[in-house]
């Protein structure tokens, strides 16, 4: 029954990635699910898709609960691992939104069970009855969790976001301004109250606290990028987590990723991941969602 598993592999990886915000962990979960599937009596499984999603969700719940302790001790801001996505996911607005860096960051503030319920309900359209079977809760409890999670995410996700074409234009303008080293030009692309986060994990030098305000953010990043350019660095446009972003490249190797939130023609939030242990999803052969 390997065909059943391979048919749903992309779905399973997407489920684990949305649950964990980690490409490496999602790949591990899919592998664990594969091993579990091979130990299963397939004749007793009426719906392989539902069975596999339940397996991946439960494995992810266990991993997420243990990961919370590790993340509390993490050096600097913890950001979800960036993931290269194809243009076709960007055309499916709702699907792309569920893997956007902004939404994944919000999902981090949910409890593990609420995150699972939200994902299964809002992303994959499972019924409350089906979700109750997956997470081992009563249907009434699942309905309450779904409502809390939906309201929580709605209150914290970006209210106004640029369309993909507009964001691509804004990101390119930011890239050109940074490459030119022009503070004034960079400031024209940043909203006055822009916030920037950098995830180096204590491995790579990065700001350990969020940077607030256009001037602070612009000066800090121009300084960082000036040093990178001196070492043959470059910035390339790419589709990251369903939205236009930038890859930071050094001598042909990807050393980081920048994702953005934008509204009213300006960048309102900027997230940069340079922790080398979190760049697996930027490989050309990385699993898609």
C-alpha positions as a Markdown table, in Angstrom:
| # | Residue | x | y | z |
|---|---|---|---|---|
| 1 | Unk | 0.0 | 0.0 | 0.0 |
| 2 | Unk | 2.9 | 2.3 | -0.6 |
| 3 | Unk | 0.9 | 4.0 | -3.3 |
| 4 | Unk | -1.6 | 5.3 | -0.7 |
| 5 | Unk | 1.1 | 6.9 | 1.3 |
| 6 | Unk | 2.9 | 8.5 | -1.7 |
| 7 | Unk | -0.5 | 9.8 | -3.0 |
| 8 | Unk | -0.9 | 11.8 | 0.3 |
| 9 | Unk | 2.8 | 12.6 | 1.0 |
| 10 | Unk | 2.4 | 16.3 | 0.1 |
| 11 | Unk | -0.7 | 16.6 | 2.2 |
| 12 | Unk | 1.1 | 14.9 | 5.1 |
| 13 | Unk | 4.1 | 17.2 | 4.9 |
| 14 | Unk | 1.9 | 20.2 | 4.7 |
| 15 | Unk | 0.0 | 19.1 | 7.8 |
| 16 | Unk | 3.2 | 18.5 | 9.8 |
| 17 | Unk | 4.8 | 21.8 | 8.6 |
| 18 | Unk | 1.7 | 23.9 | 9.5 |
| 19 | Unk | 1.6 | 22.2 | 12.9 |
| 20 | Unk | 5.3 | 22.6 | 13.7 |
| 21 | Unk | 6.6 | 25.5 | 11.6 |
| 22 | Unk | 9.7 | 23.4 | 11.0 |
| 23 | Unk | 10.8 | 21.8 | 7.7 |
| 24 | Unk | 13.2 | 19.4 | 9.4 |
| 25 | Unk | 10.6 | 18.3 | 12.0 |
| 26 | Unk | 7.9 | 17.9 | 9.4 |
| 27 | Unk | 10.2 | 15.7 | 7.3 |
| 28 | Unk | 10.9 | 13.6 | 10.4 |
| 29 | Unk | 7.2 | 13.3 | 11.2 |
| 30 | Unk | 6.4 | 12.1 | 7.6 |
| 31 | Unk | 9.2 | 9.5 | 7.9 |
| 32 | Unk | 7.8 | 8.3 | 11.3 |
| 33 | Unk | 4.3 | 8.1 | 9.7 |
| 34 | Unk | 5.7 | 6.1 | 6.8 |
| 35 | Unk | 7.2 | 3.6 | 9.3 |
| 36 | Unk | 3.9 | 3.5 | 11.2 |
| 37 | Unk | 2.0 | 2.9 | 8.0 |
| 38 | Unk | 4.1 | -0.1 | 7.1 |
| 39 | Unk | 3.3 | -1.6 | 10.5 |
| 40 | Unk | -0.4 | -1.2 | 10.0 |
| 41 | Unk | -2.9 | -3.8 | 8.9 |
| 42 | Unk | -4.0 | -2.0 | 5.7 |
| 43 | Unk | -7.0 | -4.2 | 5.3 |
| 44 | Unk | -8.5 | -2.7 | 8.5 |
| 45 | Unk | -8.1 | 0.9 | 7.2 |
| 46 | Unk | -11.2 | 2.1 | 5.4 |
| 47 | Unk | -9.9 | 5.6 | 4.6 |
| 48 | Unk | -6.1 | 5.8 | 4.2 |
| 49 | Unk | -6.1 | 9.6 | 3.9 |
| 50 | Unk | -8.0 | 10.2 | 7.1 |
| 51 | Unk | -5.9 | 7.5 | 8.9 |
| 52 | Unk | -2.6 | 9.1 | 7.7 |
| 53 | Unk | -3.6 | 12.6 | 8.6 |
| 54 | Unk | -4.6 | 11.5 | 12.1 |
| 55 | Unk | -1.3 | 9.7 | 12.4 |
| 56 | Unk | 0.7 | 12.8 | 11.4 |
| 57 | Unk | -1.4 | 15.1 | 13.5 |
| 58 | Unk | -0.9 | 13.0 | 16.6 |
| 59 | Unk | 2.8 | 12.6 | 16.0 |
| 60 | Unk | 3.0 | 16.4 | 15.4 |
| 61 | Unk | 1.2 | 17.1 | 18.7 |
| 62 | Unk | 3.7 | 15.0 | 20.6 |
| 63 | Unk | 6.6 | 16.8 | 18.9 |
| 64 | Unk | 5.1 | 20.2 | 19.4 |
| 65 | Unk | 4.6 | 19.7 | 23.2 |
| 66 | Unk | 8.2 | 18.7 | 23.6 |
| 67 | Unk | 9.4 | 21.5 | 21.3 |
| 68 | Unk | 7.8 | 24.2 | 23.4 |
| 69 | Unk | 10.4 | 23.6 | 26.1 |
| 70 | Unk | 13.2 | 24.0 | 23.7 |
| 71 | Unk | 11.8 | 27.1 | 22.1 |
| 72 | Unk | 11.5 | 28.8 | 25.5 |
| 73 | Unk | 15.2 | 28.5 | 25.9 |
| 74 | Unk | 16.0 | 29.6 | 22.3 |
| 75 | Unk | 18.5 | 32.4 | 21.8 |
| 76 | Unk | 16.7 | 35.5 | 20.3 |
| 77 | Unk | 13.4 | 35.5 | 18.4 |
| 78 | Unk | 12.2 | 32.0 | 17.3 |
| 79 | Unk | 10.8 | 32.1 | 13.7 |
| 80 | Unk | 9.2 | 29.3 | 11.8 |
| 81 | Unk | 11.6 | 27.8 | 9.2 |
| 82 | Unk | 11.2 | 29.4 | 5.8 |
| 83 | Unk | 10.0 | 27.3 | 2.9 |
| 84 | Unk | 10.4 | 27.8 | -0.9 |
| 85 | Unk | 6.9 | 27.5 | -2.5 |
| 86 | Unk | 5.8 | 27.3 | -6.1 |
| 87 | Unk | 3.9 | 30.0 | -7.9 |
| 88 | Unk | 0.8 | 27.8 | -8.0 |
| 89 | Unk | 0.3 | 27.9 | -4.2 |
| 90 | Unk | 0.5 | 31.8 | -4.4 |
| 91 | Unk | -2.4 | 31.7 | -6.8 |
| 92 | Unk | -4.5 | 29.9 | -4.2 |
| 93 | Unk | -4.9 | 32.7 | -1.7 |
| 94 | Unk | -6.4 | 30.8 | 1.2 |
| 95 | Unk | -3.8 | 28.0 | 1.0 |
| 96 | Unk | -0.9 | 30.4 | 0.6 |
| 97 | Unk | -2.1 | 32.4 | 3.6 |
| 98 | Unk | -1.9 | 29.3 | 5.9 |
| 99 | Unk | 1.8 | 28.9 | 5.3 |
| 100 | Unk | 2.6 | 32.6 | 5.3 |
| 101 | Unk | 5.3 | 33.5 | 7.9 |
| 102 | Unk | 2.9 | 36.0 | 9.5 |
| 103 | Unk | 0.2 | 33.3 | 10.1 |
| 104 | Unk | 2.7 | 30.6 | 11.2 |
| 105 | Unk | 4.0 | 33.1 | 13.8 |
| 106 | Unk | 0.4 | 33.6 | 15.1 |
| 107 | Unk | -0.2 | 29.8 | 15.2 |
| 108 | Unk | 2.8 | 29.6 | 17.6 |
| 109 | Unk | 0.7 | 31.4 | 20.2 |
| 110 | Unk | -2.0 | 28.7 | 20.2 |
| 111 | Unk | -1.9 | 25.6 | 22.4 |
| 112 | Unk | -0.9 | 22.4 | 20.6 |
| 113 | Unk | -4.5 | 21.1 | 20.5 |
| 114 | Unk | -6.0 | 24.5 | 19.4 |
| 115 | Unk | -3.4 | 24.6 | 16.6 |
| 116 | Unk | -4.3 | 21.1 | 15.4 |
| 117 | Unk | -8.0 | 21.9 | 15.5 |
| 118 | Unk | -7.5 | 25.2 | 13.7 |
| 119 | Unk | -5.4 | 23.6 | 11.0 |
| 120 | Unk | -7.8 | 20.7 | 10.4 |
| 121 | Unk | -10.9 | 22.9 | 10.4 |
| 122 | Unk | -9.7 | 26.0 | 8.6 |
| 123 | Unk | -7.1 | 24.6 | 6.2 |
| 124 | Unk | -8.3 | 21.2 | 5.3 |
| 125 | Unk | -12.1 | 21.6 | 6.0 |
| 126 | Unk | -12.5 | 18.6 | 8.4 |
| 127 | Unk | -15.8 | 18.5 | 10.2 |
| 128 | Unk | -15.9 | 18.8 | 14.0 |
| 129 | Unk | -16.8 | 15.1 | 14.3 |
| 130 | Unk | -13.7 | 14.1 | 12.2 |
| 131 | Unk | -11.4 | 16.4 | 14.2 |
| 132 | Unk | -12.7 | 15.0 | 17.5 |
| 133 | Unk | -11.7 | 11.5 | 16.3 |
| 134 | Unk | -8.2 | 12.8 | 15.3 |
| 135 | Unk | -7.4 | 14.7 | 18.5 |
| 136 | Unk | -9.2 | 12.4 | 20.9 |
| 137 | Unk | -11.6 | 15.1 | 22.3 |
| 138 | Unk | -15.4 | 15.3 | 22.4 |
| 139 | Unk | -17.1 | 17.1 | 19.6 |
| 140 | Unk | -18.3 | 19.9 | 22.0 |
| 141 | Unk | -14.7 | 20.4 | 23.1 |
| 142 | Unk | -13.5 | 20.6 | 19.5 |
| 143 | Unk | -16.2 | 23.2 | 18.7 |
| 144 | Unk | -15.0 | 25.4 | 21.6 |
| 145 | Unk | -11.3 | 25.0 | 20.6 |
| 146 | Unk | -12.1 | 25.8 | 17.0 |
| 147 | Unk | -14.0 | 29.0 | 18.0 |
| 148 | Unk | -11.2 | 30.1 | 20.4 |
| 149 | Unk | -8.5 | 29.4 | 17.8 |
| 150 | Unk | -10.3 | 31.2 | 15.0 |
| 151 | Unk | -10.9 | 34.3 | 17.1 |
| 152 | Unk | -7.4 | 34.3 | 18.4 |
| 153 | Unk | -5.9 | 34.1 | 14.9 |
| 154 | Unk | -8.3 | 36.6 | 13.5 |
| 155 | Unk | -7.4 | 39.1 | 16.2 |
| 156 | Unk | -3.6 | 38.7 | 15.6 |
| 157 | Unk | -3.1 | 38.1 | 11.9 |
| 158 | Unk | -2.4 | 41.2 | 9.6 |
| 159 | Unk | -5.6 | 43.0 | 8.9 |
| 160 | Unk | -4.5 | 44.6 | 5.7 |
| 161 | Unk | -2.0 | 42.9 | 3.4 |
| 162 | Unk | -0.7 | 43.8 | -0.1 |
| 163 | Unk | -1.7 | 41.6 | -3.1 |
| 164 | Unk | 1.1 | 39.4 | -4.4 |
| 165 | Unk | 1.9 | 41.6 | -7.4 |
| 166 | Unk | 2.0 | 44.7 | -5.2 |
| 167 | Unk | 4.1 | 43.0 | -2.5 |
| 168 | Unk | 6.6 | 41.7 | -5.2 |
| 169 | Unk | 7.0 | 45.3 | -6.4 |
| 170 | Unk | 7.5 | 46.6 | -2.8 |
| 171 | Unk | 10.1 | 43.8 | -2.1 |
| 172 | Unk | 12.0 | 44.6 | -5.3 |
| 173 | Unk | 12.0 | 48.3 | -4.4 |
| 174 | Unk | 13.4 | 47.4 | -1.0 |
| 175 | Unk | 16.0 | 45.1 | -2.6 |
| 176 | Unk | 17.2 | 47.8 | -5.0 |
| 177 | Unk | 17.3 | 50.4 | -2.2 |
| 178 | Unk | 19.4 | 48.1 | 0.0 |
| 179 | Unk | 21.8 | 47.2 | -2.8 |
| 180 | Unk | 22.2 | 50.9 | -3.5 |
| 181 | Unk | 23.0 | 51.6 | 0.2 |
| 182 | Unk | 20.7 | 54.6 | 0.2 |
| 183 | Unk | 19.1 | 55.2 | 3.6 |
| 184 | Unk | 16.6 | 57.7 | 2.2 |
| 185 | Unk | 15.4 | 55.2 | -0.4 |
| 186 | Unk | 15.1 | 52.4 | 2.1 |
| 187 | Unk | 13.0 | 54.6 | 4.4 |
| 188 | Unk | 10.5 | 55.3 | 1.6 |
| 189 | Unk | 9.7 | 51.6 | 1.5 |
| 190 | Unk | 9.3 | 51.1 | 5.3 |
| 191 | Unk | 6.2 | 52.0 | 7.3 |
| 192 | Unk | 7.0 | 54.4 | 10.2 |
| 193 | Unk | 6.1 | 51.7 | 12.7 |
| 194 | Unk | 7.8 | 48.8 | 10.9 |
| 195 | Unk | 9.1 | 45.9 | 13.1 |
| 196 | Unk | 12.0 | 43.6 | 12.2 |
| 197 | Unk | 12.8 | 40.2 | 13.7 |
| 198 | Unk | 16.0 | 38.2 | 13.1 |
| 199 | Unk | 16.5 | 34.5 | 13.9 |
| 200 | Unk | 20.1 | 33.5 | 14.2 |
| 201 | Unk | 19.5 | 31.0 | 17.0 |
| 202 | Unk | 22.7 | 32.1 | 18.7 |
| 203 | Unk | 24.7 | 30.4 | 15.9 |
| 204 | Unk | 24.8 | 33.4 | 13.5 |
| 205 | Unk | 25.0 | 37.0 | 14.6 |
| 206 | Unk | 21.6 | 38.6 | 14.6 |
| 207 | Unk | 19.6 | 41.1 | 16.6 |
| 208 | Unk | 18.3 | 39.3 | 19.7 |
| 209 | Unk | 15.4 | 41.6 | 20.1 |
| 210 | Unk | 12.9 | 43.0 | 17.6 |
| 211 | Unk | 13.8 | 46.3 | 16.0 |
| 212 | Unk | 11.2 | 49.0 | 16.0 |
| 213 | Unk | 10.7 | 52.0 | 13.7 |
| 214 | Unk | 11.8 | 52.7 | 10.1 |
| 215 | Unk | 15.0 | 54.6 | 10.9 |
| 216 | Unk | 16.3 | 51.9 | 13.4 |
| 217 | Unk | 15.4 | 49.0 | 11.0 |
| 218 | Unk | 16.8 | 50.7 | 7.9 |
| 219 | Unk | 20.2 | 51.6 | 9.5 |
| 220 | Unk | 20.6 | 48.2 | 11.1 |
| 221 | Unk | 19.9 | 46.3 | 7.9 |
| 222 | Unk | 21.9 | 48.5 | 5.7 |
| 223 | Unk | 24.9 | 47.9 | 8.0 |
| 224 | Unk | 24.3 | 44.1 | 7.9 |
| 225 | Unk | 23.9 | 44.1 | 4.1 |
| 226 | Unk | 26.9 | 46.3 | 3.5 |
| 227 | Unk | 29.1 | 43.7 | 5.3 |
| 228 | Unk | 27.5 | 40.9 | 3.3 |
| 229 | Unk | 28.1 | 42.7 | 0.0 |
| 230 | Unk | 31.7 | 43.2 | 0.9 |
| 231 | Unk | 31.9 | 39.4 | 1.1 |
| 232 | Unk | 30.3 | 38.8 | -2.3 |
| 233 | Unk | 26.7 | 38.7 | -1.0 |
| 234 | Unk | 23.5 | 39.1 | -3.0 |
| 235 | Unk | 19.7 | 39.3 | -2.5 |
| 236 | Unk | 17.4 | 37.3 | -4.9 |
| 237 | Unk | 13.7 | 37.5 | -5.3 |
| 238 | Unk | 11.9 | 34.2 | -4.4 |
| 239 | Unk | 8.5 | 32.8 | -3.5 |
| 240 | Unk | 8.8 | 32.0 | 0.2 |
| 241 | Unk | 5.9 | 30.7 | 2.3 |
| 242 | Unk | 3.5 | 31.6 | -0.5 |
| 243 | Unk | 4.6 | 35.2 | -0.8 |
| 244 | Unk | 7.3 | 37.3 | -2.5 |
| 245 | Unk | 10.5 | 37.4 | -0.4 |
| 246 | Unk | 14.2 | 37.5 | -0.6 |
| 247 | Unk | 17.0 | 34.9 | -0.4 |
| 248 | Unk | 20.3 | 36.1 | 1.0 |
| 249 | Unk | 23.1 | 34.4 | -1.0 |
| 250 | Unk | 26.8 | 34.3 | -0.3 |
| 251 | Unk | 29.1 | 32.8 | -3.0 |
| 252 | Unk | 26.3 | 30.9 | -4.5 |
| 253 | Unk | 25.0 | 29.4 | -1.2 |
| 254 | Unk | 21.8 | 30.5 | 0.4 |
| 255 | Unk | 22.5 | 31.8 | 3.9 |
| 256 | Unk | 19.2 | 33.3 | 4.9 |
| 257 | Unk | 15.6 | 34.3 | 3.9 |
| 258 | Unk | 13.6 | 37.5 | 4.4 |
| 259 | Unk | 9.8 | 37.5 | 4.5 |
| 260 | Unk | 7.6 | 40.6 | 4.6 |
| 261 | Unk | 4.3 | 42.0 | 5.5 |
| 262 | Unk | 3.2 | 45.0 | 3.5 |
| 263 | Unk | 0.3 | 47.4 | 3.4 |
| 264 | Unk | -0.4 | 50.8 | 1.7 |
| 265 | Unk | 2.7 | 50.5 | -0.4 |
| 266 | Unk | 5.1 | 50.0 | 2.5 |
| 267 | Unk | 6.7 | 47.2 | 4.5 |
| 268 | Unk | 5.1 | 46.8 | 7.9 |
| 269 | Unk | 7.0 | 43.8 | 9.1 |
| 270 | Unk | 10.2 | 42.1 | 8.2 |
| 271 | Unk | 11.4 | 38.7 | 9.3 |
| 272 | Unk | 14.8 | 37.3 | 8.6 |
| 273 | Unk | 16.1 | 33.7 | 9.2 |
| 274 | Unk | 19.8 | 33.2 | 9.1 |
| 275 | Unk | 20.1 | 30.2 | 11.5 |
| 276 | Unk | 21.8 | 27.7 | 9.2 |
| 277 | Unk | 19.9 | 24.8 | 11.0 |
| 278 | Unk | 16.6 | 26.3 | 9.8 |
| 279 | Unk | 17.3 | 26.7 | 6.1 |
| 280 | Unk | 16.5 | 23.2 | 4.9 |
| 281 | Unk | 13.3 | 24.4 | 3.3 |
| 282 | Unk | 15.3 | 26.6 | 1.0 |
| 283 | Unk | 16.8 | 23.7 | -0.9 |
| 284 | Unk | 15.6 | 23.3 | -4.5 |
| 285 | Unk | 14.6 | 19.7 | -3.7 |
| 286 | Unk | 12.7 | 20.6 | -0.5 |
| 287 | Unk | 9.3 | 19.0 | 0.0 |
| 288 | Unk | 6.4 | 21.1 | -1.2 |
| 289 | Unk | 3.2 | 21.9 | 0.7 |
